[in-house]
Amino acid sequence: MPTIRMIIEQHAEEVAFNWILRNGAVSEPHYDLSDLAHLDGSVEANLDGLRIAGADGWEICQAAMALEEAGEIFTAGVMAFESLDPDRMDSMLAAVEMETDLQRALVSALGWIDFDRIAEPARRLMEADLPFLRLIGLGAFGVHRQPPGPLLARLVQDPDETVRARALKAVGELGRSELLALLADHLKDEDAKCRFYAAWSATLLNDPSGLRALQALAESASPYAAEACLIAVRSLPIQDAARWLERIWRQPHKRHQRMAAMGAMGDPAGIPFLLEQMHIPDLARPAGEAFSMITGVDLAFDDLETDAPEGFAAGPTEDPADENVAMDPDEDLPWPAPDLIEAWWAANKGQFTAGTRYFLGRPMTDEALQAALKTAYQRQRIAAAMELAIRHPGRPLFAWRAPGYRQKKSSVWGRGLPDRTSRPMEPLSRP
């Protein structure tokens, strides 16, 4: 029996470990859908070991919850909510009440389980008195891209700002164009996150007031400025985006934001500028990523990368006197080799037309974006999902965080995007 228990414990540890890897991988620049599916397979195989163990599997998961770690919460959350056992589900909810990160892990667990199985518990949570329960229930509907019906309109007006912000985001995620009028009330919400997601969702639903609000956020010192900038650039006609960015790019602290925005804009006219930035250590990697976003070149695969500059340090160091504890956002990006890339561009620039938006080397069409969802790296897939949502207001945002097998079954490939809009809407003007 001790040997069997050790095996069960190992299954629980492996689920937690692989989920932690996966949770980071979904937004990393060097993972693609195949990599994600591989991690998913490891998670699911070890979950099967816990399922087969029955009550012993749950006992081990429950004991591990005392660690108050996200991976262990995910593991126990899947086991508890798959069982639909009220006591198990209540113990999970009690374990995450005070910790936002643990609540996110539980939402991820609900996203792992087939929606039909957790739809009713999630709906009950959305109707609960405690805000954190409403947040978890709404999160489950959001990650599954399932409409929660009239409850969503009520939660958009929720007195708790965390619930309200999640509901405002869900309006855009789910393509709920019939709720567009409610978003206008929150473009000046007292809470910064609510303001951002009201503008974010309104822009996805083709509302010019949302786009103007995003532009204002992008020009500000808001923690949401960089994300607001990317959505705004994708929503503006290319000439308008270029003129707007010329104005805000004069701010030195937005130089990194400028690289990402140029990649999102997709105009090869900006490539000479990106080539210049590749000589500046702080900007070289994001400039390389923007170059790849436009041209489709894989710097590592195509041997266009080099080593980090000697003495360069970004993010936390081992120096106890160094107050910079933020992780390097470009850590997993390749270092571009400027001379090699300049030679590549000289040989290939004739294939690109200035003033046309490109995505991974192809003119930015629905077909190119859908192809990227199948084969590109995660950051590029996220960009493709956002572009498709902007181009098709009222349709759900592709669930790029979902389990790989579920993503591969999505109707976004081959049969067009699922249309849940309640009324036709004209898209924003596109180049």
C-alpha positions as a Markdown table, in Angstrom:
| # | Residue | x | y | z |
|---|---|---|---|---|
| 1 | Met | 0.0 | 0.0 | 0.0 |
| 2 | Pro | 2.8 | 2.6 | 0.7 |
| 3 | Thr | 4.0 | 2.0 | -2.8 |
| 4 | Ile | 0.6 | 2.6 | -4.3 |
| 5 | Arg | 0.2 | 5.8 | -2.3 |
| 6 | Met | 3.6 | 7.0 | -3.5 |
| 7 | Ile | 2.4 | 6.5 | -7.1 |
| 8 | Ile | -0.8 | 8.4 | -6.5 |
| 9 | Glu | 1.1 | 11.2 | -4.9 |
| 10 | Gln | 3.4 | 11.3 | -7.9 |
| 11 | His | 0.4 | 11.7 | -10.2 |
| 12 | Ala | -0.8 | 14.7 | -8.1 |
| 13 | Glu | 2.7 | 16.3 | -8.2 |
| 14 | Glu | 3.0 | 15.8 | -11.9 |
| 15 | Val | -0.4 | 17.4 | -12.6 |
| 16 | Ala | 0.5 | 20.4 | -10.6 |
| 17 | Phe | 4.0 | 20.7 | -12.1 |
| 18 | Asn | 2.8 | 20.3 | -15.7 |
| 19 | Trp | -0.1 | 22.7 | -15.2 |
| 20 | Ile | 2.3 | 25.4 | -13.9 |
| 21 | Leu | 4.4 | 24.9 | -17.1 |
| 22 | Arg | 1.3 | 25.1 | -19.2 |
| 23 | Asn | -0.1 | 28.1 | -17.4 |
| 24 | Gly | 3.1 | 30.0 | -18.4 |
| 25 | Ala | 3.3 | 28.5 | -21.9 |
| 26 | Val | 0.0 | 29.8 | -23.1 |
| 27 | Ser | 1.4 | 33.3 | -23.4 |
| 28 | Glu | 5.1 | 32.6 | -24.2 |
| 29 | Pro | 6.7 | 33.4 | -27.6 |
| 30 | His | 8.4 | 30.0 | -28.0 |
| 31 | Tyr | 5.5 | 27.6 | -27.5 |
| 32 | Asp | 3.1 | 26.6 | -30.2 |
| 33 | Leu | -0.2 | 24.6 | -30.1 |
| 34 | Ser | 1.7 | 21.3 | -30.4 |
| 35 | Asp | 3.8 | 22.1 | -27.4 |
| 36 | Leu | 0.7 | 23.1 | -25.5 |
| 37 | Ala | -1.0 | 19.8 | -26.5 |
| 38 | His | 2.0 | 17.9 | -25.3 |
| 39 | Leu | 1.8 | 19.5 | -21.9 |
| 40 | Asp | -2.0 | 18.9 | -21.9 |
| 41 | Gly | -1.4 | 15.2 | -22.5 |
| 42 | Ser | 0.9 | 15.0 | -19.5 |
| 43 | Val | -1.7 | 16.8 | -17.3 |
| 44 | Glu | -4.5 | 14.6 | -18.5 |
| 45 | Ala | -2.6 | 11.3 | -18.2 |
| 46 | Asn | -1.8 | 12.1 | -14.5 |
| 47 | Leu | -5.3 | 13.2 | -13.8 |
| 48 | Asp | -6.4 | 9.8 | -15.1 |
| 49 | Gly | -4.2 | 8.2 | -12.5 |
| 50 | Leu | -5.9 | 10.3 | -9.8 |
| 51 | Arg | -9.4 | 9.4 | -11.1 |
| 52 | Ile | -8.6 | 5.7 | -11.1 |
| 53 | Ala | -7.4 | 6.1 | -7.5 |
| 54 | Gly | -10.9 | 7.2 | -6.5 |
| 55 | Ala | -11.2 | 8.3 | -2.9 |
| 56 | Asp | -7.5 | 7.9 | -2.2 |
| 57 | Gly | -6.8 | 10.2 | -5.1 |
| 58 | Trp | -9.1 | 12.9 | -3.7 |
| 59 | Glu | -7.6 | 12.5 | -0.2 |
| 60 | Ile | -4.1 | 13.2 | -1.5 |
| 61 | Cys | -5.3 | 16.2 | -3.5 |
| 62 | Gln | -7.1 | 17.5 | -0.5 |
| 63 | Ala | -4.0 | 17.2 | 1.7 |
| 64 | Ala | -1.9 | 19.0 | -1.0 |
| 65 | Met | -4.4 | 22.0 | -0.9 |
| 66 | Ala | -2.8 | 23.0 | 2.4 |
| 67 | Leu | 0.3 | 24.1 | 0.5 |
| 68 | Glu | -1.8 | 26.9 | -0.9 |
| 69 | Glu | -0.1 | 26.7 | -4.3 |
| 70 | Ala | -1.8 | 27.2 | -7.6 |
| 71 | Gly | -0.8 | 23.9 | -9.2 |
| 72 | Glu | -2.2 | 21.9 | -6.3 |
| 73 | Ile | -5.5 | 24.0 | -6.4 |
| 74 | Phe | -5.9 | 23.3 | -10.1 |
| 75 | Thr | -5.4 | 19.5 | -9.5 |
| 76 | Ala | -7.9 | 19.4 | -6.6 |
| 77 | Gly | -10.3 | 21.7 | -8.4 |
| 78 | Val | -10.5 | 19.3 | -11.4 |
| 79 | Met | -11.1 | 16.3 | -9.1 |
| 80 | Ala | -13.6 | 18.1 | -6.9 |
| 81 | Phe | -15.8 | 19.7 | -9.6 |
| 82 | Glu | -15.7 | 16.6 | -11.9 |
| 83 | Ser | -17.1 | 14.6 | -9.0 |
| 84 | Leu | -19.9 | 17.2 | -8.5 |
| 85 | Asp | -19.6 | 16.2 | -4.8 |
| 86 | Pro | -21.0 | 19.2 | -2.8 |
| 87 | Asp | -18.6 | 18.7 | 0.1 |
| 88 | Arg | -15.6 | 18.5 | -2.2 |
| 89 | Met | -16.7 | 21.6 | -4.2 |
| 90 | Asp | -17.3 | 23.5 | -1.0 |
| 91 | Ser | -13.8 | 22.7 | 0.4 |
| 92 | Met | -12.3 | 24.0 | -2.9 |
| 93 | Leu | -14.2 | 27.2 | -2.7 |
| 94 | Ala | -13.2 | 27.7 | 1.0 |
| 95 | Ala | -9.5 | 27.1 | 0.1 |
| 96 | Val | -9.4 | 29.9 | -2.5 |
| 97 | Glu | -11.6 | 32.6 | -0.8 |
| 98 | Met | -8.7 | 34.9 | 0.3 |
| 99 | Glu | -6.2 | 34.4 | -2.6 |
| 100 | Thr | -6.8 | 35.8 | -6.1 |
| 101 | Asp | -4.1 | 33.6 | -7.7 |
| 102 | Leu | -5.7 | 30.5 | -6.2 |
| 103 | Gln | -9.1 | 31.6 | -7.6 |
| 104 | Arg | -7.6 | 31.9 | -11.1 |
| 105 | Ala | -6.2 | 28.4 | -10.7 |
| 106 | Leu | -9.7 | 27.1 | -9.8 |
| 107 | Val | -11.2 | 28.9 | -12.8 |
| 108 | Ser | -8.6 | 27.1 | -14.9 |
| 109 | Ala | -9.7 | 23.8 | -13.4 |
| 110 | Leu | -13.3 | 24.6 | -14.4 |
| 111 | Gly | -12.1 | 25.5 | -17.8 |
| 112 | Trp | -10.4 | 22.0 | -18.1 |
| 113 | Ile | -13.6 | 20.1 | -17.4 |
| 114 | Asp | -16.2 | 19.7 | -20.1 |
| 115 | Phe | -18.6 | 22.6 | -19.9 |
| 116 | Asp | -21.8 | 20.5 | -19.7 |
| 117 | Arg | -20.5 | 19.0 | -16.5 |
| 118 | Ile | -19.8 | 22.2 | -14.7 |
| 119 | Ala | -22.4 | 24.5 | -16.2 |
| 120 | Glu | -24.9 | 24.2 | -13.4 |
| 121 | Pro | -22.5 | 24.6 | -10.5 |
| 122 | Ala | -20.9 | 27.6 | -12.3 |
| 123 | Arg | -24.3 | 29.2 | -12.8 |
| 124 | Arg | -25.1 | 28.8 | -9.1 |
| 125 | Leu | -21.8 | 30.4 | -8.2 |
| 126 | Met | -22.7 | 33.4 | -10.4 |
| 127 | Glu | -25.8 | 33.9 | -8.3 |
| 128 | Ala | -24.0 | 33.7 | -5.0 |
| 129 | Asp | -23.9 | 36.4 | -2.4 |
| 130 | Leu | -20.1 | 36.5 | -2.0 |
| 131 | Pro | -18.2 | 38.3 | -4.8 |
| 132 | Phe | -15.4 | 35.8 | -5.1 |
| 133 | Leu | -18.0 | 33.1 | -5.9 |
| 134 | Arg | -19.6 | 35.2 | -8.6 |
| 135 | Leu | -16.2 | 35.8 | -10.0 |
| 136 | Ile | -15.3 | 32.1 | -10.2 |
| 137 | Gly | -18.7 | 31.2 | -11.8 |
| 138 | Leu | -18.4 | 34.0 | -14.4 |
| 139 | Gly | -14.8 | 33.0 | -15.1 |
| 140 | Ala | -15.9 | 29.4 | -15.9 |
| 141 | Phe | -18.4 | 30.7 | -18.5 |
| 142 | Gly | -15.8 | 33.1 | -19.9 |
| 143 | Val | -13.0 | 30.6 | -20.4 |
| 144 | His | -15.4 | 28.1 | -22.0 |
| 145 | Arg | -16.8 | 31.0 | -24.2 |
| 146 | Gln | -20.3 | 30.1 | -23.1 |
| 147 | Pro | -23.0 | 32.8 | -22.8 |
| 148 | Pro | -24.4 | 33.0 | -19.3 |
| 149 | Gly | -27.7 | 34.6 | -20.4 |
| 150 | Pro | -29.3 | 37.5 | -18.5 |
| 151 | Leu | -27.0 | 37.1 | -15.6 |
| 152 | Leu | -24.2 | 38.8 | -17.5 |
| 153 | Ala | -26.1 | 42.1 | -17.8 |
| 154 | Arg | -26.6 | 42.1 | -14.1 |
| 155 | Leu | -22.9 | 41.3 | -13.3 |
| 156 | Val | -21.8 | 44.2 | -15.6 |
| 157 | Gln | -23.4 | 46.4 | -12.9 |
| 158 | Asp | -22.0 | 44.4 | -10.0 |
| 159 | Pro | -21.1 | 46.5 | -6.9 |
| 160 | Asp | -17.8 | 44.6 | -6.6 |
| 161 | Glu | -15.2 | 46.0 | -9.0 |
| 162 | Thr | -13.4 | 42.6 | -9.6 |
| 163 | Val | -16.7 | 41.0 | -10.6 |
| 164 | Arg | -17.7 | 44.0 | -12.7 |
| 165 | Ala | -14.3 | 44.0 | -14.5 |
| 166 | Arg | -14.6 | 40.3 | -15.4 |
| 167 | Ala | -18.2 | 40.8 | -16.6 |
| 168 | Leu | -17.1 | 43.7 | -18.8 |
| 169 | Lys | -14.4 | 41.6 | -20.3 |
| 170 | Ala | -16.8 | 38.7 | -20.9 |
| 171 | Val | -19.1 | 41.0 | -23.0 |
| 172 | Gly | -16.3 | 41.3 | -25.5 |
| 173 | Glu | -15.0 | 37.7 | -25.1 |
| 174 | Leu | -18.4 | 36.3 | -25.8 |
| 175 | Gly | -19.4 | 38.8 | -28.6 |
| 176 | Arg | -22.4 | 40.0 | -26.7 |
| 177 | Ser | -23.2 | 42.9 | -28.9 |
| 178 | Glu | -26.7 | 43.4 | -27.4 |
| 179 | Leu | -25.0 | 44.5 | -24.2 |
| 180 | Leu | -22.9 | 47.2 | -26.0 |
| 181 | Ala | -25.0 | 50.1 | -24.5 |
| 182 | Leu | -24.1 | 48.9 | -21.0 |
| 183 | Leu | -20.4 | 49.3 | -21.7 |
| 184 | Ala | -20.7 | 53.0 | -22.2 |
| 185 | Asp | -21.6 | 53.6 | -18.6 |
| 186 | His | -18.2 | 52.1 | -17.5 |
| 187 | Leu | -15.8 | 53.9 | -19.9 |
| 188 | Lys | -15.4 | 56.3 | -17.0 |
| 189 | Asp | -15.7 | 53.7 | -14.2 |
| 190 | Glu | -14.0 | 54.6 | -10.9 |
| 191 | Asp | -12.0 | 51.4 | -11.2 |
| 192 | Ala | -9.1 | 51.4 | -13.7 |
| 193 | Lys | -9.5 | 47.7 | -14.7 |
| 194 | Cys | -13.2 | 48.3 | -15.3 |
| 195 | Arg | -12.5 | 51.3 | -17.5 |
| 196 | Phe | -10.0 | 49.3 | -19.5 |
| 197 | Tyr | -12.3 | 46.2 | -20.1 |
| 198 | Ala | -15.3 | 48.4 | -20.9 |
| 199 | Ala | -13.2 | 50.0 | -23.6 |
| 200 | Trp | -11.6 | 46.7 | -24.7 |
| 201 | Ser | -15.0 | 45.0 | -25.1 |
| 202 | Ala | -16.6 | 48.0 | -26.8 |
| 203 | Thr | -13.7 | 48.1 | -29.3 |
| 204 | Leu | -14.2 | 44.4 | -30.1 |
| 205 | Leu | -17.8 | 45.2 | -30.7 |
| 206 | Asn | -17.0 | 48.0 | -33.1 |
| 207 | Asp | -18.0 | 51.0 | -30.9 |
| 208 | Pro | -15.9 | 54.1 | -31.8 |
| 209 | Ser | -16.2 | 55.4 | -28.2 |
| 210 | Gly | -14.4 | 52.3 | -26.9 |
| 211 | Leu | -11.6 | 52.8 | -29.4 |
| 212 | Arg | -11.2 | 56.5 | -28.4 |
| 213 | Ala | -11.1 | 55.4 | -24.8 |
| 214 | Leu | -8.4 | 52.8 | -25.6 |
| 215 | Gln | -6.3 | 55.4 | -27.4 |
| 216 | Ala | -6.5 | 57.7 | -24.3 |
| 217 | Leu | -5.4 | 54.8 | -22.1 |
| 218 | Ala | -2.5 | 54.0 | -24.4 |
| 219 | Glu | -1.3 | 57.6 | -24.2 |
| 220 | Ser | -1.5 | 57.6 | -20.4 |
| 221 | Ala | 0.6 | 56.0 | -17.6 |
| 222 | Ser | -2.1 | 53.3 | -17.0 |
| 223 | Pro | -0.9 | 49.8 | -16.3 |
| 224 | Tyr | -3.1 | 48.8 | -19.2 |
| 225 | Ala | -1.5 | 51.3 | -21.7 |
| 226 | Ala | 0.5 | 48.7 | -23.6 |
| 227 | Glu | -2.4 | 46.3 | -24.1 |
| 228 | Ala | -4.7 | 49.2 | -25.0 |
| 229 | Cys | -2.2 | 50.4 | -27.6 |
| 230 | Leu | -2.2 | 47.0 | -29.4 |
| 231 | Ile | -6.0 | 46.7 | -29.6 |
| 232 | Ala | -6.2 | 50.3 | -30.8 |
| 233 | Val | -3.6 | 49.8 | -33.5 |
| 234 | Arg | -5.4 | 46.7 | -34.7 |
| 235 | Ser | -8.7 | 48.5 | -34.9 |
| 236 | Leu | -7.5 | 51.6 | -36.7 |
| 237 | Pro | -7.0 | 51.9 | -40.5 |
| 238 | Ile | -3.3 | 51.6 | -41.1 |
| 239 | Gln | -2.7 | 55.2 | -42.1 |
| 240 | Asp | -4.6 | 56.5 | -39.0 |
| 241 | Ala | -2.7 | 54.1 | -36.8 |
| 242 | Ala | 0.7 | 55.3 | -38.2 |
| 243 | Arg | -0.2 | 59.0 | -37.6 |
| 244 | Trp | -1.5 | 58.3 | -34.1 |
| 245 | Leu | 1.6 | 56.3 | -33.1 |
| 246 | Glu | 3.9 | 58.9 | -34.4 |
| 247 | Arg | 2.5 | 61.3 | -31.8 |
| 248 | Ile | 2.6 | 59.0 | -28.8 |
| 249 | Trp | 5.9 | 57.3 | -29.6 |
| 250 | Arg | 7.8 | 60.5 | -28.7 |
| 251 | Gln | 7.5 | 59.4 | -25.0 |
| 252 | Pro | 10.8 | 57.6 | -24.1 |
| 253 | His | 9.1 | 55.2 | -21.6 |
| 254 | Lys | 6.9 | 53.9 | -24.5 |
| 255 | Arg | 9.8 | 52.7 | -26.7 |
| 256 | His | 9.1 | 49.0 | -25.8 |
| 257 | Gln | 5.4 | 49.6 | -26.5 |
| 258 | Arg | 6.4 | 51.0 | -29.9 |
| 259 | Met | 8.0 | 47.8 | -31.0 |
| 260 | Ala | 5.0 | 45.6 | -30.2 |
| 261 | Ala | 2.7 | 48.2 | -31.8 |
| 262 | Met | 4.7 | 48.1 | -35.1 |
| 263 | Gly | 4.4 | 44.3 | -35.2 |
| 264 | Ala | 0.6 | 44.6 | -34.6 |
| 265 | Met | 0.3 | 47.3 | -37.3 |
| 266 | Gly | 2.0 | 44.9 | -39.8 |
| 267 | Asp | 3.2 | 47.6 | -42.2 |
| 268 | Pro | 6.5 | 46.7 | -43.8 |
| 269 | Ala | 7.2 | 50.4 | -44.2 |
| 270 | Gly | 8.3 | 50.3 | -40.6 |
| 271 | Ile | 10.9 | 47.5 | -41.0 |
| 272 | Pro | 13.9 | 49.9 | -41.6 |
| 273 | Phe | 13.2 | 51.4 | -38.3 |
| 274 | Leu | 13.0 | 48.0 | -36.6 |
| 275 | Leu | 16.3 | 47.1 | -38.1 |
| 276 | Glu | 17.8 | 50.1 | -36.5 |
| 277 | Gln | 16.4 | 49.2 | -33.1 |
| 278 | Met | 18.0 | 45.7 | -33.3 |
| 279 | His | 21.3 | 47.4 | -32.5 |
| 280 | Ile | 20.0 | 48.7 | -29.2 |
| 281 | Pro | 20.2 | 46.0 | -26.5 |
| 282 | Asp | 17.1 | 47.0 | -24.6 |
| 283 | Leu | 15.0 | 47.0 | -27.8 |
| 284 | Ala | 16.6 | 44.4 | -29.9 |
| 285 | Arg | 14.5 | 41.4 | -29.0 |
| 286 | Pro | 11.1 | 43.1 | -29.1 |
| 287 | Ala | 12.2 | 44.7 | -32.5 |
| 288 | Gly | 13.0 | 41.2 | -33.7 |
| 289 | Glu | 9.7 | 39.9 | -32.5 |
| 290 | Ala | 7.9 | 42.7 | -34.4 |
| 291 | Phe | 10.0 | 41.9 | -37.5 |
| 292 | Ser | 8.9 | 38.2 | -37.3 |
| 293 | Met | 5.2 | 39.2 | -36.7 |
| 294 | Ile | 5.3 | 41.1 | -40.1 |
| 295 | Thr | 7.5 | 38.9 | -42.2 |
| 296 | Gly | 6.9 | 35.4 | -40.7 |
| 297 | Val | 10.6 | 34.8 | -40.3 |
| 298 | Asp | 11.6 | 32.6 | -37.4 |
| 299 | Leu | 14.8 | 34.1 | -36.2 |
| 300 | Ala | 16.0 | 30.9 | -34.4 |
| 301 | Phe | 14.9 | 28.4 | -37.0 |
| 302 | Asp | 16.2 | 30.5 | -39.9 |
| 303 | Asp | 19.6 | 31.1 | -38.2 |
| 304 | Leu | 19.1 | 34.8 | -37.9 |
| 305 | Glu | 19.8 | 35.0 | -34.2 |
| 306 | Thr | 22.9 | 35.7 | -32.1 |
| 307 | Asp | 24.2 | 35.7 | -28.5 |
| 308 | Ala | 23.2 | 38.3 | -26.0 |
| 309 | Pro | 25.5 | 41.3 | -25.8 |
| 310 | Glu | 28.3 | 40.9 | -23.4 |
| 311 | Gly | 27.5 | 42.3 | -20.0 |
| 312 | Phe | 23.8 | 42.8 | -20.8 |
| 313 | Ala | 21.4 | 42.2 | -17.8 |
| 314 | Ala | 17.7 | 42.5 | -17.8 |
| 315 | Gly | 15.3 | 41.6 | -15.0 |
| 316 | Pro | 16.4 | 40.4 | -11.5 |
| 317 | Thr | 20.1 | 40.0 | -10.9 |
| 318 | Glu | 21.9 | 38.2 | -8.0 |
| 319 | Asp | 23.0 | 41.6 | -6.6 |
| 320 | Pro | 21.1 | 42.1 | -3.3 |
| 321 | Ala | 21.4 | 45.9 | -3.8 |
| 322 | Asp | 19.6 | 45.8 | -7.1 |
| 323 | Glu | 16.0 | 47.0 | -6.6 |
| 324 | Asn | 14.8 | 45.7 | -10.0 |
| 325 | Val | 12.9 | 42.5 | -9.2 |
| 326 | Ala | 10.7 | 42.5 | -12.3 |
| 327 | Met | 11.1 | 39.5 | -14.7 |
| 328 | Asp | 12.5 | 40.2 | -18.1 |
| 329 | Pro | 9.5 | 40.3 | -20.4 |
| 330 | Asp | 11.7 | 39.4 | -23.4 |
| 331 | Glu | 13.5 | 36.5 | -21.7 |
| 332 | Asp | 12.4 | 33.8 | -24.2 |
| 333 | Leu | 12.8 | 35.8 | -27.3 |
| 334 | Pro | 15.8 | 35.2 | -29.6 |
| 335 | Trp | 18.5 | 37.8 | -29.9 |
| 336 | Pro | 18.4 | 39.1 | -33.5 |
| 337 | Ala | 21.6 | 39.2 | -35.6 |
| 338 | Pro | 21.1 | 42.6 | -37.3 |
| 339 | Asp | 23.6 | 42.1 | -40.1 |
| 340 | Leu | 22.0 | 38.8 | -41.1 |
| 341 | Ile | 18.5 | 40.1 | -40.9 |
| 342 | Glu | 19.4 | 43.2 | -42.9 |
| 343 | Ala | 20.7 | 40.9 | -45.6 |
| 344 | Trp | 17.5 | 38.8 | -45.5 |
| 345 | Trp | 15.4 | 42.0 | -45.8 |
| 346 | Ala | 17.5 | 43.3 | -48.7 |
| 347 | Ala | 16.9 | 40.0 | -50.6 |
| 348 | Asn | 13.1 | 39.7 | -49.7 |
| 349 | Lys | 11.7 | 43.2 | -49.3 |
| 350 | Gly | 10.3 | 43.1 | -52.9 |
| 351 | Gln | 7.7 | 40.6 | -51.7 |
| 352 | Phe | 6.1 | 43.2 | -49.4 |
| 353 | Thr | 4.1 | 46.3 | -50.2 |
| 354 | Ala | 4.2 | 49.3 | -47.9 |
| 355 | Gly | 0.8 | 50.4 | -46.6 |
| 356 | Thr | -0.5 | 46.8 | -46.6 |
| 357 | Arg | -1.0 | 45.0 | -43.4 |
| 358 | Tyr | 1.0 | 41.7 | -43.1 |
| 359 | Phe | 0.8 | 38.9 | -40.6 |
| 360 | Leu | 3.6 | 36.3 | -40.5 |
| 361 | Gly | 4.6 | 37.1 | -44.1 |
| 362 | Arg | 1.1 | 37.0 | -45.6 |
| 363 | Pro | -1.4 | 39.8 | -46.3 |
| 364 | Met | -3.6 | 40.0 | -43.3 |
| 365 | Thr | -6.7 | 38.0 | -44.4 |
| 366 | Asp | -9.0 | 35.8 | -42.4 |
| 367 | Glu | -7.4 | 32.8 | -44.0 |
| 368 | Ala | -3.9 | 33.9 | -42.9 |
| 369 | Leu | -5.1 | 34.5 | -39.4 |
| 370 | Gln | -6.9 | 31.2 | -39.2 |
| 371 | Ala | -3.7 | 29.4 | -40.5 |
| 372 | Ala | -1.7 | 31.1 | -37.7 |
| 373 | Leu | -4.1 | 29.7 | -35.1 |
| 374 | Lys | -3.0 | 26.2 | -36.2 |
| 375 | Thr | 0.7 | 26.6 | -36.6 |
| 376 | Ala | 2.1 | 29.8 | -35.0 |
| 377 | Tyr | 3.7 | 30.5 | -31.6 |
| 378 | Gln | 1.4 | 31.4 | -28.8 |
| 379 | Arg | 2.0 | 35.2 | -28.8 |
| 380 | Gln | 1.3 | 35.1 | -32.5 |
| 381 | Arg | -1.8 | 33.0 | -32.1 |
| 382 | Ile | -3.1 | 35.5 | -29.5 |
| 383 | Ala | -2.6 | 38.3 | -32.0 |
| 384 | Ala | -4.4 | 36.3 | -34.7 |
| 385 | Ala | -7.3 | 35.6 | -32.3 |
| 386 | Met | -7.6 | 39.3 | -31.5 |
| 387 | Glu | -7.5 | 40.3 | -35.1 |
| 388 | Leu | -10.3 | 37.9 | -36.0 |
| 389 | Ala | -12.4 | 39.2 | -33.2 |
| 390 | Ile | -11.9 | 42.8 | -34.3 |
| 391 | Arg | -12.7 | 41.9 | -37.9 |
| 392 | His | -15.9 | 40.0 | -36.9 |
| 393 | Pro | -17.7 | 42.1 | -34.2 |
| 394 | Gly | -20.2 | 40.1 | -32.3 |
| 395 | Arg | -18.4 | 36.8 | -32.5 |
| 396 | Pro | -16.6 | 35.1 | -29.6 |
| 397 | Leu | -12.9 | 35.6 | -29.1 |
| 398 | Phe | -11.0 | 32.4 | -30.0 |
| 399 | Ala | -10.1 | 30.6 | -26.7 |
| 400 | Trp | -6.4 | 30.3 | -27.1 |
| 401 | Arg | -5.9 | 29.2 | -23.5 |
| 402 | Ala | -8.2 | 26.2 | -23.9 |
| 403 | Pro | -6.9 | 22.6 | -23.8 |
| 404 | Gly | -5.3 | 21.8 | -27.1 |
| 405 | Tyr | -7.7 | 19.1 | -28.2 |
| 406 | Arg | -10.6 | 21.5 | -27.7 |
| 407 | Gln | -8.8 | 24.2 | -29.7 |
| 408 | Lys | -8.3 | 21.8 | -32.6 |
| 409 | Lys | -12.0 | 21.0 | -32.7 |
| 410 | Ser | -13.0 | 24.7 | -32.8 |
| 411 | Ser | -15.2 | 25.7 | -35.8 |
| 412 | Val | -12.8 | 28.7 | -36.4 |
| 413 | Trp | -10.9 | 26.3 | -38.6 |
| 414 | Gly | -12.3 | 25.4 | -42.0 |
| 415 | Arg | -16.0 | 26.4 | -41.4 |
| 416 | Gly | -15.7 | 30.0 | -40.3 |
| 417 | Leu | -16.1 | 31.6 | -36.9 |
| 418 | Pro | -19.1 | 30.7 | -34.7 |
| 419 | Asp | -21.6 | 33.5 | -35.1 |
| 420 | Arg | -23.5 | 34.3 | -31.9 |
| 421 | Thr | -24.2 | 38.0 | -32.6 |
| 422 | Ser | -27.8 | 39.0 | -32.1 |
| 423 | Arg | -27.7 | 41.6 | -34.8 |
| 424 | Pro | -25.5 | 42.4 | -37.8 |
| 425 | Met | -22.8 | 45.0 | -37.2 |
| 426 | Glu | -20.5 | 46.6 | -39.8 |
| 427 | Pro | -16.8 | 46.1 | -39.0 |
| 428 | Leu | -14.5 | 49.0 | -38.5 |
| 429 | Ser | -12.9 | 50.3 | -41.7 |
| 430 | Arg | -9.9 | 48.2 | -42.6 |
| 431 | Pro | -7.1 | 49.0 | -45.0 |
